[in-house]
Amino acid sequence: MDAVIACITNYTFDKIEIFVNSLEMSGFNGYKLMVVYNVPKSTVEELQKRGWIVMSFNYNNQTGWYTYRDEFRIMCDRQLHYYEAIQSLQNEFGNLRYIIAADPKDVIFQQNPSIWLEQNMGDKKINVGSESLKYKHEEWGRDNLIHAFGDNVYERCKDNTIYNCGTVAGDWKTMSELFLNIYLMCVGSPNGTPDQAALNTL
């Protein structure tokens, strides 16, 4: 069984409705798991009504919101929670095949991702969307990488194509380890939100 995993913070359901609808319309029939930080109860309830497993944190009865914590870096913390969620799914059901991690704000599904992966993965373990630019040609990516890991890492990566941390899929075990390693690199960087920099460095 395949799983789509995503995360949101400070979103009402209307902000992710297109993403959710597109996955439903694609014919995908695997697990759907959303990690939520700082969202209203109504968003969680709508996701659950549509068959999503929701990984949430502290519920505040007074505000009606699920909250995480005041100080956190979503681009870092989500990597750990993806790892934990994948491990939980595998421990509970034991039948994972592919994991599809996508950013609900930026992504829609134009076809069933399970079928696309079946037809295109071959013997590969990871499939990542590309920005179609090299680091040396893209100001935001260059600055993000330098800010996160310094000039030496940038020099190592500057001629590489930039891969997008918001569109990643692959073998469940490989993806699980990838998320854990991105998290470990992110928490070791005191600057910014270096998940994409960590992915590309790895």
Secondary structure, 3 states (H helix, E strand, C coil): CCEEEEEEECCCHHHCHHHHHHHHHHCCCCEEEEEEECEEHHHHHHHHHCCCEEECCEEECCCCEEECCCCCCHHHHHHHHHHHHHHHHHHHHCCCCEEEEECCCCCCCCCCHHHHHHHHCCCCCEEEEEEEEEHHHCHHHHHHHHHHHCHHHHHHHCCCEEEEEEEEEEEHHHHHHHHHHHHHHHHCCCCCCCHHHHHHHC
